[in-house]
Amino acid sequence: MKDFKNKVVVITGGATGIGFSLAKQFGKEGAKVIMAGRRQNRVDQSVQQLRELGIEAGGTSCDVSDEEQVNNLLIFSIKVFGEVDILINNAGIVGTNDKPVIEISDEELQKVLNINVRGTWNGVRIFGKYMLERGKECAIYNVGSENSFFKSVPHGGEYIASKHALLGMTVALRDEVPSYFKVGLIAPGLVQSEIDEITSIGMATDKYTSIVMEQIKDEQFYIVSHAYNIEHITKRYEEMSNAYKRYAPRYEHDDEFDIITLNNKMKK
């Protein structure tokens, strides 16, 4: 989707940070924006700021971990602007961020998974069904993290696990929808936001979202930014590659047990 004029974009976690900056970027392109967040007063403030910039906007409170509230968000969005073209699943939390994996309680784990994974899944399922029934050009972008690809923080295993889960979910979704239904994973590095104290020294939010918008226009799947991340990604790939070279080296007809190859043969 390269032209956003009069398109309707719904952004969860949209009242601040990356979500709000993305709303401004879409608005500059002529899109209409629905903002969703847990705190209605913050949502109202963000909507007012967007309107002062000449952007058509509406907003409502929404806890994305609650399926009914996400369904109400869809209903609200259609009531305000008539339809929804793009969903940005941006809502997320960090979690403990200071405990090793074996010390993270089930309650702490579930708190992060409920927002980061279940919340995103609710958006994908509820808005995705609507988009498929509508049958028009559409898109869903899930906001993962550089932690979808590698571990960039000292602790916070529940957060890292949740962002790896979003990568898996988004890869699966891409392969299951028709060509008019675009899907992507937005993978921020350190960006200025309210999600955690360290983000105050991150990349300027508007600079970051301008990088994101260019890739959304180009209909990219992996939406990336911080250049040095390729060092960590390459290191991880090389570790896996070396393990295969040593313990599972290639051989003739080594696709005999490959699930993808076998599934493709069964489809023929």
Backbone as CSV, one residue per row, in Angstrom:
resi,resn,N_x,N_y,N_z,CA_x,CA_y,CA_z,C_x,C_y,C_z
1,MET,0.847,-1.186,0.000,0.000,0.000,0.000,0.887,1.242,0.000
2,LYS,0.846,1.969,-1.084,1.763,3.093,-1.232,1.078,4.448,-1.066
3,ASP,-0.237,4.485,-1.198,-0.992,5.728,-1.082,-1.908,5.636,0.134
4,PHE,-1.705,6.523,1.092,-2.471,6.462,2.334,-3.566,7.519,2.426
5,LYS,-3.770,8.272,1.360,-4.786,9.324,1.394,-6.164,8.717,1.645
6,ASN,-6.815,9.205,2.692,-8.149,8.765,3.114,-8.195,7.323,3.621
7,LYS,-7.043,6.692,3.779,-7.022,5.368,4.396,-7.224,5.523,5.906
8,VAL,-7.827,4.520,6.509,-8.086,4.557,7.950,-7.082,3.656,8.658
9,VAL,-6.321,4.252,9.566,-5.260,3.545,10.279,-5.598,3.496,11.765
10,VAL,-5.607,2.299,12.333,-5.829,2.124,13.772,-4.492,1.777,14.421
11,ILE,-4.137,2.516,15.469,-2.855,2.309,16.146,-3.107,2.045,17.620
12,THR,-2.746,0.848,18.089,-2.843,0.571,19.524,-1.581,1.088,20.212
13,GLY,-1.708,1.429,21.488,-0.573,2.053,22.165,-0.184,3.336,21.452
14,GLY,-1.200,4.051,20.971,-0.943,5.168,20.064,-0.811,6.528,20.704
15,ALA,-1.058,6.633,21.998,-1.117,7.949,22.623,0.247,8.600,22.813
16,THR,1.312,7.803,22.849,2.650,8.341,23.100,3.679,7.629,22.229
17,GLY,4.912,8.133,22.276,6.055,7.441,21.698,5.925,7.089,20.234
18,ILE,6.337,5.875,19.887,6.340,5.416,18.501,4.936,5.454,17.913
19,GLY,3.936,5.036,18.687,2.569,5.015,18.180,2.086,6.389,17.774
20,PHE,2.307,7.379,18.632,1.866,8.739,18.322,2.635,9.310,17.140
21,SER,3.929,9.057,17.090,4.740,9.551,15.980,4.313,8.912,14.658
22,LEU,3.995,7.621,14.684,3.481,6.967,13.473,2.159,7.584,13.041
23,ALA,1.319,7.934,14.004,0.048,8.580,13.673,0.291,9.881,12.917
24,LYS,1.273,10.652,13.359,1.604,11.895,12.660,2.111,11.611,11.251
25,GLN,2.928,10.574,11.107,3.466,10.227,9.790,2.344,9.827,8.834
26,PHE,1.440,8.979,9.298,0.312,8.579,8.452,-0.573,9.782,8.141
27,GLY,-0.786,10.636,9.148,-1.606,11.817,8.940,-1.035,12.748,7.886
28,LYS,0.277,12.901,7.864,0.927,13.730,6.845,0.671,13.194,5.444
29,GLU,0.455,11.879,5.365,0.196,11.238,4.071,-1.291,11.261,3.717
30,GLY,-2.096,11.915,4.553,-3.520,12.042,4.255,-4.407,10.981,4.862
31,ALA,-3.851,10.143,5.738,-4.642,9.086,6.370,-5.491,9.645,7.508
32,LYS,-6.553,8.914,7.816,-7.368,9.175,8.996,-6.918,8.196,10.079
33,VAL,-6.830,8.661,11.305,-6.184,7.857,12.341,-7.095,7.646,13.546
34,ILE,-7.145,6.402,14.008,-7.807,6.067,15.272,-6.729,5.689,16.275
35,MET,-6.715,6.393,17.405,-5.741,6.140,18.455,-6.383,5.303,19.557
36,ALA,-5.651,4.312,20.051,-6.153,3.481,21.144,-5.078,3.352,22.212
37,GLY,-5.480,3.466,23.459,-4.551,3.335,24.573,-5.307,3.011,25.844
38,ARG,-4.585,2.624,26.870,-5.239,2.226,28.117,-5.838,3.408,28.874
39,ARG,-5.238,4.589,28.730,-5.696,5.753,29.486,-6.431,6.717,28.559
40,GLN,-7.725,6.890,28.798,-8.542,7.712,27.917,-8.039,9.154,27.864
41,ASN,-7.579,9.688,29.003,-7.119,11.078,28.999,-5.909,11.267,28.093
42,ARG,-5.005,10.294,28.064,-3.846,10.398,27.172,-4.269,10.248,25.714
43,VAL,-5.221,9.367,25.477,-5.749,9.209,24.116,-6.382,10.515,23.650
44,ASP,-7.187,11.133,24.504,-7.850,12.389,24.146,-6.827,13.476,23.831
45,GLN,-5.766,13.538,24.620,-4.718,14.532,24.377,-4.052,14.313,23.023
46,SER,-3.763,13.060,22.711,-3.091,12.763,21.443,-4.000,13.074,20.261
47,VAL,-5.281,12.768,20.396,-6.236,13.070,19.324,-6.308,14.572,19.095
48,GLN,-6.359,15.341,20.170,-6.410,16.793,20.050,-5.160,17.328,19.360
49,GLN,-4.002,16.801,19.721,-2.752,17.232,19.091,-2.748,16.918,17.598
50,LEU,-3.254,15.765,17.230,-3.318,15.403,15.812,-4.268,16.326,15.061
51,ARG,-5.397,16.613,15.654,-6.367,17.507,15.005,-5.802,18.903,14.823
52,GLU,-5.001,19.351,15.787,-4.360,20.665,15.658,-3.369,20.698,14.506
53,LEU,-2.882,19.526,14.104,-1.990,19.417,12.948,-2.763,19.232,11.648
54,GLY,-4.091,19.272,11.736,-4.922,19.114,10.551,-5.183,17.672,10.163
55,ILE,-4.951,16.751,11.092,-5.135,15.322,10.826,-6.495,14.879,11.360
56,GLU,-7.254,14.176,10.532,-8.524,13.613,10.985,-8.227,12.470,11.949
57,ALA,-8.745,12.571,13.160,-8.396,11.579,14.178,-9.535,11.360,15.156
58,GLY,-9.574,10.154,15.694,-10.481,9.795,16.769,-9.739,8.884,17.718
59,GLY,-10.329,8.607,18.868,-9.617,7.753,19.810,-10.513,7.173,20.876
60,THR,-10.075,6.062,21.427,-10.818,5.413,22.502,-9.865,4.610,23.368
61,SER,-10.258,4.375,24.607,-9.440,3.538,25.483,-9.593,2.082,25.076
62,CYS,-8.536,1.309,25.266,-8.576,-0.107,24.904,-7.452,-0.853,25.604
63,ASP,-7.817,-1.891,26.335,-6.849,-2.841,26.878,-6.775,-3.989,25.884
64,VAL,-5.676,-4.074,25.143,-5.601,-5.034,24.040,-5.629,-6.484,24.508
65,SER,-5.336,-6.728,25.787,-5.387,-8.099,26.291,-6.820,-8.588,26.484
66,ASP,-7.777,-7.669,26.399,-9.199,-7.981,26.559,-9.835,-8.075,25.174
67,GLU,-10.227,-9.274,24.785,-10.772,-9.503,23.440,-11.992,-8.629,23.162
68,GLU,-12.854,-8.480,24.140,-14.065,-7.674,23.950,-13.719,-6.219,23.674
69,GLN,-12.713,-5.695,24.377,-12.319,-4.306,24.154,-11.709,-4.116,22.769
70,VAL,-10.969,-5.101,22.285,-10.399,-5.002,20.935,-11.513,-5.054,19.895
71,ASN,-12.512,-5.890,20.123,-13.658,-5.934,19.218,-14.399,-4.597,19.230
72,ASN,-14.524,-3.997,20.412,-15.162,-2.682,20.516,-14.341,-1.613,19.805
73,LEU,-13.019,-1.775,19.800,-12.158,-0.840,19.074,-12.454,-0.898,17.580
74,LEU,-12.629,-2.092,17.049,-12.986,-2.230,15.635,-14.333,-1.573,15.356
75,ILE,-15.312,-1.846,16.207,-16.644,-1.258,16.029,-16.569,0.265,16.083
76,PHE,-15.823,0.788,17.054,-15.656,2.238,17.194,-15.019,2.834,15.945
77,SER,-13.983,2.195,15.439,-13.256,2.706,14.276,-14.157,2.777,13.048
78,ILE,-14.954,1.742,12.845,-15.877,1.720,11.703,-16.964,2.773,11.881
79,LYS,-17.426,2.955,13.114,-18.447,3.967,13.385,-17.923,5.365,13.080
80,VAL,-16.663,5.629,13.406,-16.095,6.967,13.215,-15.747,7.233,11.755
81,PHE,-15.073,6.284,11.101,-14.561,6.534,9.754,-15.092,5.581,8.680
82,GLY,-15.969,4.653,9.047,-16.622,3.822,8.043,-15.944,2.518,7.706
83,GLU,-14.641,2.420,7.923,-13.891,1.202,7.610,-12.516,1.272,8.262
84,VAL,-11.758,0.195,8.148,-10.370,0.160,8.619,-9.515,-0.461,7.528
85,ASP,-8.435,0.222,7.170,-7.527,-0.271,6.133,-6.236,-0.847,6.700
86,ILE,-5.750,-0.259,7.786,-4.449,-0.647,8.341,-4.548,-0.734,9.857
87,LEU,-3.973,-1.788,10.413,-3.842,-1.917,11.867,-2.368,-1.946,12.229
88,ILE,-1.977,-1.098,13.167,-0.633,-1.128,13.733,-0.749,-1.641,15.166
89,ASN,-0.333,-2.880,15.389,-0.343,-3.462,16.737,0.906,-2.993,17.476
90,ASN,0.790,-1.846,18.135,1.952,-1.208,18.754,1.976,-1.336,20.274
91,ALA,0.845,-1.651,20.889,0.787,-1.709,22.354,1.746,-2.763,22.897
92,GLY,2.480,-2.400,23.938,3.419,-3.347,24.527,3.997,-2.817,25.824
93,ILE,4.495,-3.737,26.653,5.154,-3.365,27.902,6.483,-4.104,28.011
94,VAL,7.359,-3.607,28.886,8.698,-4.176,29.032,8.720,-5.345,30.008
95,GLY,8.092,-5.208,31.157,8.162,-6.258,32.176,9.180,-5.923,33.247
96,THR,9.749,-6.948,33.874,10.653,-6.740,35.008,11.933,-6.037,34.591
97,ASN,12.555,-6.507,33.519,13.761,-5.906,32.941,14.983,-5.964,33.853
98,ASP,14.871,-6.581,35.034,16.020,-6.612,35.943,16.192,-7.968,36.626
99,LYS,15.490,-8.996,36.133,15.574,-10.323,36.744,16.034,-11.357,35.722
100,PRO,16.873,-12.304,36.144,17.191,-13.423,35.253,15.971,-14.319,35.074
101,VAL,15.989,-15.133,34.025,14.832,-15.954,33.667,14.321,-16.783,34.838
102,ILE,15.222,-17.430,35.572,14.771,-18.361,36.614,14.152,-17.658,37.816
103,GLU,14.234,-16.337,37.876,13.635,-15.600,38.989,12.341,-14.889,38.603
104,ILE,11.959,-14.955,37.338,10.732,-14.295,36.888,9.535,-15.156,37.270
105,SER,8.589,-14.571,37.988,7.422,-15.322,38.451,6.436,-15.547,37.310
106,ASP,5.536,-16.488,37.510,4.500,-16.736,36.504,3.633,-15.498,36.315
107,GLU,3.353,-14.796,37.402,2.549,-13.574,37.311,3.251,-12.528,36.446
108,GLU,4.559,-12.374,36.642,5.323,-11.405,35.846,5.381,-11.822,34.380
109,LEU,5.525,-13.118,34.142,5.538,-13.623,32.770,4.205,-13.372,32.079
110,GLN,3.118,-13.744,32.750,1.798,-13.617,32.140,1.434,-12.159,31.879
111,LYS,1.878,-11.258,32.735,1.588,-9.837,32.544,2.131,-9.353,31.205
112,VAL,3.355,-9.742,30.883,3.967,-9.329,29.615,3.334,-10.055,28.434
113,LEU,3.140,-11.364,28.567,2.557,-12.129,27.462,1.132,-11.681,27.162
114,ASN,0.377,-11.301,28.188,-1.008,-10.869,27.978,-1.092,-9.636,27.093
115,ILE,-0.180,-8.704,27.273,-0.184,-7.487,26.457,0.540,-7.720,25.135
116,ASN,1.773,-8.168,25.209,2.619,-8.220,24.016,2.208,-9.299,23.027
117,VAL,1.792,-10.455,23.531,1.441,-11.567,22.639,-0.071,-11.689,22.473
118,ARG,-0.795,-11.908,23.568,-2.246,-12.045,23.447,-2.872,-10.768,22.889
119,GLY,-2.391,-9.618,23.323,-2.935,-8.362,22.826,-2.757,-8.213,21.327
120,THR,-1.572,-8.542,20.846,-1.324,-8.483,19.406,-2.164,-9.521,18.678
121,TRP,-2.245,-10.716,19.244,-3.041,-11.789,18.637,-4.512,-11.377,18.537
122,ASN,-5.033,-10.727,19.575,-6.414,-10.245,19.522,-6.617,-9.293,18.352
123,GLY,-5.673,-8.378,18.167,-5.780,-7.444,17.055,-5.728,-8.140,15.713
124,VAL,-4.780,-9.064,15.563,-4.638,-9.810,14.309,-5.911,-10.589,14.011
125,ARG,-6.428,-11.279,14.993,-7.597,-12.131,14.772,-8.854,-11.304,14.475
126,ILE,-9.125,-10.308,15.298,-10.375,-9.555,15.167,-10.351,-8.641,13.949
127,PHE,-9.297,-7.860,13.786,-9.213,-6.978,12.626,-8.936,-7.778,11.362
128,GLY,-8.147,-8.851,11.485,-7.827,-9.674,10.322,-9.059,-10.315,9.716
129,LYS,-9.953,-10.844,10.547,-11.197,-11.437,10.039,-12.024,-10.389,9.308
130,TYR,-12.115,-9.206,9.886,-12.848,-8.111,9.240,-12.237,-7.779,7.888
131,MET,-10.916,-7.691,7.826,-10.240,-7.334,6.583,-10.431,-8.404,5.511
132,LEU,-10.389,-9.659,5.897,-10.610,-10.738,4.935,-12.043,-10.719,4.413
133,GLU,-13.001,-10.467,5.279,-14.400,-10.396,4.856,-14.626,-9.204,3.931
134,ARG,-13.928,-8.116,4.185,-14.062,-6.922,3.342,-13.452,-7.159,1.973
135,GLY,-12.338,-7.873,1.929,-11.741,-8.276,0.666,-11.068,-7.177,-0.130
136,LYS,-10.625,-6.118,0.536,-9.949,-5.006,-0.138,-8.512,-4.880,0.364
137,GLU,-7.714,-4.090,-0.349,-6.330,-3.852,0.042,-6.267,-3.433,1.507
138,CYS,-5.385,-4.063,2.258,-5.303,-3.806,3.689,-3.924,-4.205,4.194
139,ALA,-3.672,-3.929,5.465,-2.364,-4.278,6.040,-2.450,-4.372,7.556
140,ILE,-1.657,-5.280,8.104,-1.443,-5.359,9.549,0.056,-5.368,9.801
141,TYR,0.503,-4.472,10.670,1.908,-4.419,11.069,1.990,-4.640,12.573
142,ASN,2.757,-5.644,12.970,2.982,-5.933,14.379,4.310,-5.324,14.808
143,VAL,4.303,-4.623,15.918,5.529,-4.000,16.411,6.239,-4.984,17.332
144,GLY,7.315,-5.550,16.814,8.162,-6.425,17.602,9.262,-5.608,18.244
145,SER,10.501,-5.970,17.974,11.641,-5.306,18.596,12.905,-5.894,17.983
146,GLU,14.027,-5.206,18.181,15.290,-5.863,17.860,15.418,-7.154,18.672
147,ASN,14.708,-7.206,19.800,14.692,-8.424,20.616,13.848,-9.537,20.004
148,SER,13.259,-9.286,18.848,12.657,-10.370,18.068,13.738,-11.187,17.369
149,PHE,14.922,-10.587,17.205,16.008,-11.213,16.442,17.181,-11.660,17.307
150,PHE,17.403,-10.967,18.408,18.520,-11.283,19.300,18.249,-10.652,20.664
151,LYS,19.023,-11.028,21.648,18.872,-10.499,23.010,19.717,-9.239,23.148
152,SER,19.051,-8.104,23.357,19.796,-6.844,23.435,19.813,-6.244,24.836
153,VAL,19.100,-6.859,25.776,19.035,-6.325,27.138,19.633,-7.335,28.114
154,PRO,20.166,-6.861,29.262,20.826,-7.788,30.198,19.901,-8.872,30.731
155,HIS,18.652,-8.494,31.048,17.687,-9.460,31.584,16.385,-9.322,30.789
156,GLY,15.245,-9.412,31.459,13.973,-9.247,30.757,13.633,-10.393,29.828
157,GLY,13.853,-11.618,30.297,13.594,-12.783,29.457,12.163,-12.890,28.986
158,GLU,11.208,-12.447,29.822,9.801,-12.526,29.423,9.509,-11.573,28.271
159,TYR,10.176,-10.415,28.260,10.013,-9.456,27.161,10.632,-10.014,25.881
160,ILE,11.841,-10.552,25.988,12.519,-11.130,24.824,11.695,-12.273,24.241
161,ALA,11.160,-13.128,25.110,10.325,-14.239,24.647,9.090,-13.729,23.916
162,SER,8.482,-12.671,24.442,7.267,-12.137,23.818,7.558,-11.572,22.435
163,LYS,8.706,-10.935,22.275,9.031,-10.346,20.978,9.465,-11.407,19.967
164,HIS,10.097,-12.488,20.426,10.347,-13.621,19.535,9.021,-14.237,19.091
165,ALA,8.054,-14.302,19.999,6.741,-14.854,19.651,6.069,-14.029,18.562
166,LEU,6.217,-12.716,18.619,5.612,-11.862,17.597,6.226,-12.113,16.228
167,LEU,7.526,-12.389,16.190,8.160,-12.737,14.917,7.507,-13.989,14.343
168,GLY,7.367,-15.023,15.163,6.759,-16.263,14.690,5.328,-16.062,14.227
169,MET,4.545,-15.326,15.003,3.159,-15.062,14.643,3.055,-14.326,13.310
170,THR,3.905,-13.327,13.129,3.826,-12.488,11.942,4.291,-13.236,10.698
171,VAL,5.316,-14.067,10.832,5.761,-14.919,9.723,4.629,-15.855,9.301
172,ALA,3.962,-16.460,10.279,2.854,-17.370,9.973,1.719,-16.633,9.276
173,LEU,1.370,-15.457,9.785,0.275,-14.675,9.208,0.556,-14.332,7.753
174,ARG,1.764,-13.911,7.462,2.116,-13.524,6.094,1.832,-14.645,5.105
175,ASP,2.110,-15.880,5.489,1.943,-17.012,4.584,0.495,-17.472,4.459
176,GLU,-0.395,-16.923,5.280,-1.771,-17.414,5.325,-2.795,-16.482,4.693
177,VAL,-2.394,-15.262,4.334,-3.357,-14.288,3.827,-3.146,-14.044,2.335
178,PRO,-4.175,-13.551,1.630,-4.043,-13.289,0.191,-3.111,-12.121,-0.100
179,SER,-2.773,-11.952,-1.361,-1.754,-10.971,-1.756,-2.167,-9.533,-1.479
180,TYR,-3.468,-9.251,-1.435,-3.904,-7.879,-1.167,-3.757,-7.511,0.309
181,PHE,-3.447,-8.481,1.141,-3.359,-8.317,2.599,-1.871,-8.272,2.966
182,LYS,-1.348,-7.077,3.177,0.072,-6.917,3.480,0.326,-7.094,4.979
183,VAL,1.456,-7.686,5.279,1.828,-7.980,6.663,3.290,-7.603,6.874
184,GLY,3.609,-7.084,8.043,4.999,-6.763,8.330,5.300,-6.766,9.816
185,LEU,6.579,-6.921,10.130,7.066,-6.844,11.506,7.938,-5.602,11.643
186,ILE,7.495,-4.663,12.451,8.278,-3.468,12.752,9.183,-3.802,13.929
187,ALA,10.487,-3.618,13.753,11.450,-4.080,14.762,12.307,-2.921,15.271
188,PRO,11.777,-2.111,16.196,12.538,-0.970,16.696,13.777,-1.392,17.479
189,GLY,14.803,-0.563,17.378,15.914,-0.636,18.306,15.630,0.345,19.434
190,LEU,16.657,0.992,19.937,16.489,1.944,21.036,15.929,3.254,20.488
191,VAL,14.684,3.552,20.840,13.972,4.733,20.355,13.393,5.471,21.552
192,GLN,13.407,6.781,21.516,12.870,7.574,22.611,11.381,7.286,22.794
193,SER,11.002,6.896,24.010,9.603,6.617,24.328,9.452,6.569,25.838
194,GLU,8.231,6.282,26.294,7.967,6.188,27.732,8.005,4.752,28.233
195,ILE,8.372,3.799,27.383,8.280,2.394,27.763,9.298,2.012,28.835
196,ASP,10.468,2.702,28.855,11.502,2.357,29.829,12.457,3.535,29.952
197,GLU,13.140,3.651,31.081,14.019,4.795,31.349,15.141,4.914,30.331
198,ILE,15.716,3.798,29.904,16.866,3.844,29.004,16.504,4.408,27.634
199,THR,15.216,4.363,27.276,14.832,4.837,25.944,15.028,6.342,25.779
200,SER,15.240,7.058,26.874,15.446,8.505,26.778,16.693,8.857,25.980
201,ILE,17.628,7.905,25.837,18.851,8.170,25.071,18.787,7.533,23.682
202,GLY,17.609,7.101,23.285,17.458,6.423,22.002,17.346,7.371,20.825
203,MET,17.167,6.783,19.646,16.964,7.542,18.417,15.713,8.415,18.553
204,ALA,15.762,9.631,18.023,14.602,10.516,18.068,13.402,9.826,17.422
205,THR,12.254,9.928,18.080,11.083,9.156,17.661,10.638,9.493,16.249
206,ASP,10.563,10.780,15.912,10.104,11.158,14.576,11.094,10.726,13.495
207,LYS,12.383,10.757,13.807,13.376,10.254,12.853,13.152,8.768,12.614
208,TYR,12.911,8.034,13.714,12.696,6.595,13.590,11.468,6.292,12.742
209,THR,10.354,6.946,13.025,9.126,6.606,12.300,9.174,7.037,10.837
210,SER,10.003,8.022,10.508,10.176,8.359,9.085,10.872,7.219,8.353
211,ILE,11.793,6.536,9.038,12.455,5.353,8.473,11.440,4.225,8.291
212,VAL,10.575,4.067,9.275,9.537,3.034,9.216,8.578,3.283,8.057
213,MET,8.129,4.517,7.905,7.137,4.835,6.877,7.657,4.536,5.477
214,GLU,8.917,4.808,5.237,9.500,4.514,3.924,9.365,3.033,3.591
215,GLN,9.577,2.185,4.586,9.508,0.738,4.364,8.069,0.238,4.279
216,ILE,7.159,0.869,5.010,5.744,0.515,4.878,5.264,0.838,3.468
217,LYS,5.668,1.988,2.951,5.305,2.352,1.577,5.847,1.344,0.572
218,ASP,7.023,0.820,0.849,7.635,-0.174,-0.045,7.127,-1.590,0.216
219,GLU,6.170,-1.720,1.133,5.533,-3.008,1.455,6.549,-4.061,1.890
220,GLN,7.495,-3.633,2.723,8.500,-4.549,3.249,7.919,-5.384,4.392
221,PHE,8.460,-6.570,4.581,8.033,-7.414,5.700,8.851,-7.089,6.945
222,TYR,10.164,-7.168,6.837,11.034,-6.800,7.961,11.281,-5.299,7.898
223,ILE,10.748,-4.569,8.857,10.880,-3.117,8.871,11.921,-2.770,9.928
224,VAL,13.089,-2.367,9.464,14.281,-2.286,10.312,14.784,-0.850,10.417
225,SER,15.766,-0.655,11.294,16.312,0.691,11.473,17.769,0.637,11.892
226,HIS,18.041,0.490,13.158,19.355,0.666,13.749,20.405,-0.223,13.072
227,ALA,21.304,0.418,12.326,22.201,-0.297,11.410,23.095,-1.321,12.100
228,TYR,23.548,-1.017,13.313,24.503,-1.914,13.981,23.875,-3.255,14.351
229,ASN,22.557,-3.314,14.343,21.887,-4.569,14.701,22.300,-5.730,13.814
230,ILE,22.699,-5.427,12.585,23.091,-6.520,11.687,24.287,-7.277,12.246
231,GLU,25.116,-6.626,13.057,26.243,-7.306,13.690,25.745,-8.419,14.622
232,HIS,24.736,-8.111,15.414,24.204,-9.095,16.358,23.432,-10.197,15.633
233,ILE,22.701,-9.814,14.598,21.947,-10.801,13.820,22.898,-11.765,13.125
234,THR,23.959,-11.217,12.536,24.948,-12.055,11.849,25.633,-13.002,12.831
235,LYS,25.965,-12.493,14.012,26.613,-13.328,15.033,25.716,-14.496,15.422
236,ARG,24.429,-14.230,15.575,23.500,-15.305,15.941,23.386,-16.322,14.807
237,TYR,23.261,-15.824,13.577,23.155,-16.734,12.432,24.407,-17.592,12.310
238,GLU,25.566,-16.980,12.482,26.823,-17.731,12.359,26.924,-18.820,13.423
239,GLU,26.455,-18.542,14.629,26.477,-19.558,15.684,25.612,-20.755,15.292
240,MET,24.428,-20.492,14.754,23.555,-21.580,14.308,24.149,-22.305,13.108
241,SER,24.672,-21.530,12.164,25.250,-22.118,10.956,26.425,-23.029,11.296
242,ASN,27.261,-22.589,12.220,28.421,-23.401,12.620,27.988,-24.695,13.304
243,ALA,26.912,-24.632,14.070,26.397,-25.846,14.713,25.937,-26.853,13.666
244,TYR,25.252,-26.370,12.635,24.805,-27.267,11.564,25.987,-27.837,10.790
245,LYS,26.957,-26.985,10.480,28.122,-27.459,9.723,28.857,-28.567,10.475
246,ARG,28.893,-28.467,11.796,29.637,-29.440,12.587,28.828,-30.708,12.867
247,TYR,27.550,-30.546,13.199,26.778,-31.695,13.677,25.696,-32.176,12.701
248,ALA,25.355,-31.349,11.729,24.342,-31.758,10.745,24.725,-31.216,9.376
249,PRO,25.894,-31.642,8.846,26.368,-31.131,7.560,25.458,-31.567,6.416
250,ARG,25.440,-30.765,5.358,24.617,-31.064,4.192,25.066,-32.354,3.524
251,TYR,24.113,-33.052,2.878,24.426,-34.256,2.108,23.410,-34.365,0.973
252,GLU,23.706,-35.195,0.001,22.829,-35.339,-1.155,21.453,-35.841,-0.711
253,HIS,20.410,-35.201,-1.235,19.017,-35.519,-0.896,18.724,-35.302,0.592
254,ASP,19.376,-34.295,1.179,19.161,-34.054,2.608,17.818,-33.384,2.911
255,ASP,17.009,-33.173,1.882,15.674,-32.633,2.108,14.641,-33.733,2.359
256,GLU,15.107,-34.969,2.561,14.188,-36.103,2.707,13.269,-35.973,3.916
257,PHE,13.713,-35.248,4.939,12.887,-35.063,6.129,12.497,-33.592,6.331
258,ASP,12.661,-32.785,5.297,12.348,-31.361,5.406,10.838,-31.156,5.300
259,ILE,10.250,-30.572,6.315,8.795,-30.427,6.371,8.276,-29.563,5.231
260,ILE,8.963,-28.467,4.925,8.508,-27.584,3.853,8.513,-28.321,2.522
261,THR,9.604,-29.041,2.237,9.693,-29.813,0.994,8.594,-30.866,0.927
262,LEU,8.380,-31.589,2.014,7.366,-32.641,2.041,5.958,-32.078,1.880
263,ASN,5.684,-30.955,2.521,4.366,-30.331,2.376,4.119,-29.885,0.948
264,ASN,5.148,-29.323,0.308,5.011,-28.886,-1.084,4.744,-30.070,-2.006
265,LYS,5.398,-31.197,-1.747,5.166,-32.397,-2.554,3.741,-32.910,-2.376
266,MET,3.230,-32.831,-1.162,1.880,-33.318,-0.884,0.814,-32.453,-1.547
267,LYS,1.134,-31.169,-1.767,0.170,-30.259,-2.388,0.041,-30.502,-3.886
268,LYS,1.078,-31.116,-4.498,1.085,-31.315,-5.949,0.151,-32.455,-6.348
